[in-house]
Amino acid sequence: MSFYQVLNPATGVVEREYESATDAEIASVLERTAAAAAAWSRVPVTERAAIIHRVADLHDERKVELAALITREMGKITADAIGEVEFVVDIYRYYADNGPTLLADQPLDASTGGTAWVRKAPIGPLLGVMPWNYPYYQVARFAGPNLVAGNTIVLKHAPQCPESALAIEQIYRDAGLPADAYINVFATNEQAADMIADPRVRGVSVTGSERAGTAVAALAGQHLKKVVLELGGSDPFIVLDAPDVEKVAKDGVFARMENAGQACNAAKRFIVADALYDEFVEKFTAEMASLTTGDPTDPDTSYGPLVSEQAVVGLVGQIDDAVSKGATVRTGGKRLDRPGAFLEATVLTDVTPDMRAFREELFGPVAVIYRVSDVDEAVRLANDTPFGLGAAIYTQDATLALDVANRIDTGMVWINEPEGGGADLPFGGTKRSGVGRELGPMGIDEFLNKKLIHVPAAG
């Protein structure tokens, strides 16, 4: 079986296979990207930005075609797939428009006299290891800023996404990017490890599981490589008070179910004040039960299949473990009796710390709702996780909202709205959710040599 293949999760059918790279091909990729880095770094930043603007335009022109690819590869419903490509367009345009300013020299007041500034210079070839759940978005937020900055990219995409990976590479070619400034490679995990160890690779960005991030960080540290890690999340959605519980419940379902719940920053734990708990559970459960799953190309489908059979089996195992230890299934809890990787939208209550669902990330259409007696208990429960990606807080008390936001141990907090995002807003977490930031001004800063230049005073 080929490592890279299009296995349509809506049907369970392998539609196409692609051969992994040979070791000789990997060696050639490393030689080419290193040579390209020397030339690409000398291209004026305005010219680099202009090419990335063309990359944005081509994504926009081809969005329907691009969306169809990832619907086949990983099951995203058509509307969400098109929405992902549209967000990608925003990201590329943001860095094309703002990159030259973000990369400008930073003047310093030199206590030693003379003139001093920091010059933001590229560091060279970077390796990106990307996941399947947002095949275009994850690449854009890594490659877009770093290509504007003058670095070159070797991209190892998820084995589930070979055709979208090739489509991205083709867009770069068609936009006029030098051929070796962005190279897609169908590498194995072992070959990726070899690339991390190679001295020509200067930095590594990984979006994926906690396990993958830990392995990459250990290897990168051994070889003194800078890393950015965007890993898992078990984000709390905290409801302290609300004039319209039904609206908040709908917000919660939206926050949980985008991309069939397969998002690191999706709301996964719903922490609700005692006074609102019963009504929230009722409204939230009814909304989840109303969702339909099936053919991701059908506009009436609410959410598509999970990415794989393995993903379904894993989630069912977490649900069954919770139920066996006393959790209550309010709706769902089972896979659908049909071909494909389909799971019912599920709501669990009465989850306790001895259950896997309490500690582990639930990567799919499963929500857990907790009752809390006061704000302090809500904060303690929200922070009682190894992850620290994002959080949402609902309250009409502005002072309380900011106080809770300050006490929540996450990289992002959204108040009175589901977790969202924008090309200009930094994305990232703390604890075991990773290190570093992507998007916004911080996203172009991670893989730069911030070089001090000092000129003494005359005389």
C-alpha positions in Angstrom: 0.0 0.0 0.0 1.3 3.5 -0.9 1.9 5.8 2.0 0.2 8.7 0.1 -3.3 8.0 -1.1 -6.8 9.5 -1.7 -9.0 7.3 0.5 -12.4 8.9 0.3 -13.8 8.8 3.8 -17.4 9.2 2.6 -17.1 5.8 0.8 -14.1 4.1 2.2 -12.7 3.6 -1.3 -9.1 4.2 -2.3 -9.4 6.4 -5.4 -5.7 7.0 -6.2 -2.2 6.2 -4.8 1.0 8.1 -5.0 4.5 6.8 -4.5 6.6 8.1 -1.7 9.9 9.8 -2.5 13.1 7.9 -2.7 16.1 8.7 -0.6 17.8 10.0 -3.7 14.9 12.3 -4.4 15.0 13.7 -0.8 18.7 14.4 -1.2 18.0 16.3 -4.4 15.2 18.3 -2.7 17.6 19.4 0.1 20.3 20.4 -2.4 17.8 22.4 -4.5 16.1 24.2 -1.6 19.5 25.3 -0.2 20.5 26.7 -3.6 17.2 28.4 -4.0 17.4 30.0 -0.6 20.6 31.9 -1.5 18.9 33.4 -4.6 15.4 33.9 -3.2 16.7 35.9 -0.1 18.2 38.4 -2.5 15.0 39.1 -4.4 13.5 42.4 -3.2 10.8 41.9 -0.6 8.3 43.9 -2.8 8.8 41.4 -5.6 8.4 38.4 -3.3 5.2 40.0 -2.0 3.9 40.5 -5.5 4.3 36.8 -6.3 2.4 35.9 -3.1 -0.4 38.2 -4.2 -0.6 36.2 -7.4 -0.7 33.0 -5.3 -3.8 34.5 -3.5 -5.4 35.4 -6.8 -4.9 31.9 -8.2 -6.4 30.3 -5.0 -9.4 32.6 -5.5 -9.8 31.7 -9.2 -9.6 28.0 -8.5 -11.5 27.7 -5.2 -14.2 25.4 -6.5 -11.7 23.0 -8.0 -9.5 23.2 -4.9 -12.5 22.6 -2.6 -13.5 19.5 -4.4 -10.1 18.0 -3.9 -10.2 18.2 -0.1 -13.8 17.0 0.0 -12.6 13.8 -1.6 -9.4 13.6 0.4 -10.7 14.3 4.0 -14.5 14.7 3.8 -15.0 18.4 4.4 -18.4 19.5 3.2 -18.3 21.6 0.1 -19.4 24.9 1.7 -16.7 24.6 4.4 -14.1 23.6 1.8 -14.7 26.7 -0.2 -14.7 28.7 3.0 -11.3 27.4 3.8 -9.9 28.4 0.4 -11.4 31.9 0.9 -9.6 32.2 4.2 -6.4 31.2 2.6 -6.8 34.0 0.0 -7.1 36.4 3.0 -3.9 35.0 4.5 -1.8 35.3 1.4 -3.1 38.8 0.7 -2.4 39.9 4.3 1.3 39.0 4.0 1.6 40.2 0.5 0.2 43.6 1.5 1.8 43.9 5.0 5.0 41.9 4.7 7.3 44.6 3.5 6.2 46.8 6.4 6.5 44.0 8.9 10.0 43.2 7.7 11.2 46.8 7.7 14.3 47.6 9.8 13.6 48.4 13.4 15.6 51.5 14.6 17.1 51.4 18.1 18.2 54.1 20.5 21.8 53.0 21.0 23.2 53.8 24.5 26.7 53.4 23.0 26.1 56.2 20.6 26.0 56.0 16.8 23.2 54.4 14.9 21.7 51.0 15.4 18.9 48.9 14.0 17.6 45.4 13.8 17.4 43.9 10.3 15.0 41.0 9.8 16.7 38.5 7.6 15.6 35.1 6.4 17.3 32.1 7.9 17.1 29.7 4.9 15.3 26.5 4.1 12.4 25.5 6.3 10.6 22.2 6.6 6.8 22.2 7.1 4.9 19.1 8.3 1.2 19.7 7.8 -2.0 17.9 8.8 -5.0 16.7 6.9 -7.8 18.7 8.6 -7.2 22.0 6.9 -5.1 21.1 3.9 -4.8 24.6 2.4 -5.1 26.8 5.5 -2.3 25.1 7.4 0.1 25.5 4.5 -0.8 29.1 3.8 -0.2 30.3 7.4 3.2 28.7 7.3 4.4 29.2 3.8 2.9 32.6 3.0 4.7 34.7 5.6 8.0 32.7 5.3 8.2 33.1 1.5 7.6 36.8 1.8 10.3 36.9 4.4 12.8 35.2 1.9 12.9 31.7 3.3 12.4 28.7 1.1 10.0 25.8 1.9 10.0 22.1 1.8 6.5 20.9 2.4 5.6 17.4 3.7 1.8 17.2 3.6 -0.3 14.6 5.3 -0.5 11.3 3.5 -4.3 11.8 3.1 -3.8 14.9 1.0 -1.6 14.2 -2.0 -3.7 15.9 -4.6 -4.3 19.1 -2.7 -0.6 19.2 -1.9 0.2 19.0 -5.6 -2.4 21.6 -6.4 -0.7 24.0 -4.0 2.7 23.4 -5.5 1.2 24.0 -9.0 -0.3 27.3 -7.9 3.1 28.5 -6.7 4.6 27.6 -10.0 1.9 29.3 -12.0 2.3 32.4 -9.8 5.9 32.7 -10.8 7.7 31.5 -7.7 11.1 30.1 -8.5 10.7 26.3 -8.8 12.8 25.3 -5.9 11.6 28.0 -3.5 8.6 25.8 -2.6 9.0 22.0 -3.0 6.3 19.5 -2.2 7.7 16.1 -1.2 5.9 12.9 -0.5 8.2 11.9 2.3 7.9 9.2 4.9 8.2 10.0 8.6 11.7 8.5 8.6 12.7 10.8 5.7 11.2 13.8 7.5 13.4 13.0 10.5 16.4 12.8 8.2 15.5 16.2 6.8 15.2 17.7 10.3 18.7 16.4 11.1 20.2 17.8 7.8 22.1 21.0 8.5 20.7 22.7 5.4 17.2 22.8 7.0 17.2 25.7 9.4 13.8 25.4 11.0 10.7 23.2 11.3 7.0 24.0 11.6 4.6 21.2 12.6 0.9 21.3 12.9 -0.5 18.1 14.2 -0.8 15.8 17.1 0.9 16.2 20.5 2.8 13.0 19.8 4.1 14.2 16.5 5.1 17.6 18.0 6.9 16.0 20.8 8.9 13.8 18.5 9.8 16.6 16.2 10.7 19.0 19.0 13.1 16.4 20.5 14.8 15.9 17.2 15.0 19.5 16.3 16.4 20.3 19.7 19.1 17.7 19.3 20.1 19.5 16.1 19.6 23.1 17.4 16.7 23.9 15.0 14.0 26.5 15.7 10.5 25.0 15.8 7.0 26.2 15.7 4.5 23.6 17.0 0.7 24.0 16.6 -0.6 20.9 18.4 -3.8 19.7 20.1 -6.5 21.5 22.1 -9.3 20.8 24.5 -10.8 24.2 24.5 -13.3 25.3 27.1 -16.5 27.1 26.2 -17.5 28.8 29.5 -21.1 30.0 30.0 -21.4 32.1 33.2 -24.6 34.1 32.3 -26.6 34.8 29.2 -29.8 36.6 28.4 -30.5 34.2 25.5 -29.4 30.6 26.3 -30.7 29.3 23.0 -28.4 31.6 21.1 -25.4 30.7 23.2 -26.2 27.0 22.7 -26.3 27.5 18.9 -23.0 29.3 19.2 -21.6 26.4 21.1 -22.7 23.8 18.5 -21.2 25.9 15.8 -17.9 26.1 17.8 -17.9 22.3 18.3 -19.0 21.1 14.9 -17.1 23.1 12.3 -15.2 20.5 10.1 -17.1 17.7 11.8 -15.4 18.7 15.1 -11.9 18.0 13.7 -10.2 21.2 14.6 -7.6 21.7 17.3 -9.2 25.0 18.4 -12.8 23.7 18.3 -14.8 24.1 21.6 -14.7 20.7 23.2 -15.6 21.2 26.9 -18.7 23.2 27.7 -18.5 24.6 31.3 -21.9 26.0 32.3 -23.0 27.8 35.5 -25.5 25.8 37.6 -28.3 28.3 37.0 -28.1 27.9 33.2 -27.0 24.3 33.0 -30.3 22.4 32.5 -31.6 24.8 29.9 -28.2 24.9 28.1 -28.0 21.1 28.0 -31.6 20.9 26.6 -31.0 23.5 23.9 -27.5 22.3 23.0 -28.6 18.7 22.8 -31.6 19.5 20.6 -29.4 21.5 18.2 -26.8 18.7 18.0 -29.5 16.1 17.4 -30.9 18.1 14.5 -27.6 17.9 12.5 -27.3 15.6 9.6 -24.3 13.8 8.3 -23.7 12.1 5.0 -22.6 12.9 1.5 -20.2 16.0 1.9 -21.2 17.3 -1.5 -24.9 17.4 -0.6 -25.8 21.0 0.4 -28.2 19.6 3.0 -25.5 17.8 4.9 -24.6 19.5 8.1 -21.2 17.8 8.6 -19.3 15.2 6.7 -17.4 12.0 7.6 -14.5 11.8 9.9 -11.2 11.5 8.1 -10.8 7.8 8.5 -12.0 4.5 9.9 -9.3 4.8 12.6 -10.7 8.2 13.7 -14.2 6.7 14.2 -12.9 3.7 16.1 -10.9 6.0 18.4 -13.8 8.3 19.2 -16.2 5.4 19.8 -13.6 4.0 22.2 -13.5 7.2 24.1 -17.3 7.4 24.3 -17.7 3.8 25.4 -15.1 4.2 28.1 -17.0 7.2 29.5 -20.3 5.4 29.4 -18.9 2.3 31.1 -17.8 4.6 34.0 -21.1 6.4 34.4 -21.3 9.2 31.8 -24.6 10.0 30.2 -25.1 10.1 26.4 -27.7 12.8 25.8 -27.7 12.2 22.0 -25.7 10.2 19.5 -22.8 8.0 20.7 -22.7 5.6 17.7 -21.3 5.3 14.3 -23.7 5.2 11.3 -24.5 1.8 9.8 -23.3 2.7 6.3 -20.1 2.8 4.3 -17.8 5.5 5.2 -16.4 7.0 8.4 -19.6 8.5 9.9 -20.3 9.2 13.5 -23.5 10.6 15.1 -23.2 14.1 16.7 -22.8 13.2 20.4 -23.3 15.0 23.7 -21.9 13.6 27.0 -22.7 14.7 30.5 -21.6 13.4 33.9 -18.0 13.0 32.7 -15.5 12.5 35.6 -11.7 12.6 35.9 -11.4 8.8 35.7 -12.7 8.8 32.1 -10.6 9.2 29.0 -13.0 11.9 27.8 -12.0 14.1 30.7 -8.3 14.3 29.8 -8.0 13.4 26.2 -8.8 15.5 23.2 -12.0 14.5 21.5 -11.2 15.1 17.8 -14.6 14.8 16.2 -18.4 15.5 16.7 -18.4 14.8 20.4 -19.1 17.5 23.1 -18.8 17.2 26.9 -20.9 19.5 29.1 -20.0 20.2 32.8 -21.9 21.9 35.5 -20.1 24.3 37.8 -21.2 26.2 40.9 -19.3 29.4 40.6 -16.6 31.3 38.6 -13.7 29.9 40.5 -14.8 26.3 39.8 -15.3 27.2 36.1 -11.7 28.6 35.9 -10.3 25.5 37.7 -12.0 23.1 35.4 -11.1 25.1 32.3 -7.4 25.0 33.3 -7.5 21.3 34.4 -6.1 20.0 31.1 -2.7 19.5 29.6 -3.7 21.7 26.7 -3.9 25.5 26.4 -4.9 26.6 23.0 -8.1 28.7 23.1 -11.2 29.5 25.1 -14.6 31.2 24.8 -16.2 33.1 27.7 -19.9 34.1 27.8 -21.0 36.7 30.3 -22.7 40.1 30.2 -20.4 41.4 32.9 -17.5 43.0 31.1 -15.3 43.2 34.1 -15.8 39.6 35.0 -15.1 38.6 31.4 -11.7 40.2 31.4 -10.9 38.8 34.8 -11.7 35.3 33.7 -9.8 35.8 30.4 -6.7 36.8 32.5 -7.0 33.6 34.6 -7.5 31.2 31.8 -4.2 29.5 30.8 -4.6 29.6 27.0 -3.0 31.3 24.1 -6.3 32.8 22.8 -9.5 34.0 24.5 -12.8 35.0 22.7 -15.5 36.8 24.7 -19.2 36.4 23.9 -18.4 34.7 20.6 -17.2 31.4 19.4 -13.5 31.0 18.8 -12.7 32.5 15.4 -9.7 33.9 13.6 -8.4 36.2 11.0 -5.3 36.6 8.9 -4.2 39.5 11.1 -4.8 37.8 14.4 -2.0 35.6 16.0 -2.9 31.9 16.5 -1.2 29.6 19.0 -1.3 28.2 22.5 0.6 27.3 25.6 1.3 24.1 27.6 1.0 21.0 25.4 -0.8 22.9 22.7 2.5 24.0 21.3 5.0 26.8 21.0 5.2 29.8 18.7 2.6 31.8 16.8 1.2 31.8 13.3 -0.8 34.5 11.5 -0.8 38.2 12.2 2.5 40.2 12.7 3.9 37.4 14.9 3.5 34.9 12.1 6.2 36.4 10.0 8.6 36.8 12.9 9.2 33.2 13.9 11.9 32.1 11.4 13.9 35.3 11.0 17.5 36.3 12.0 16.9 39.5 13.8 20.3 40.9 13.1 21.7 43.9 15.0 23.6 46.4 12.8 25.5 49.2 14.6 27.4 52.1 13.0 29.5 54.2 15.4 29.1 58.0 15.6 31.3 60.0 13.4 34.4 61.6 14.8 
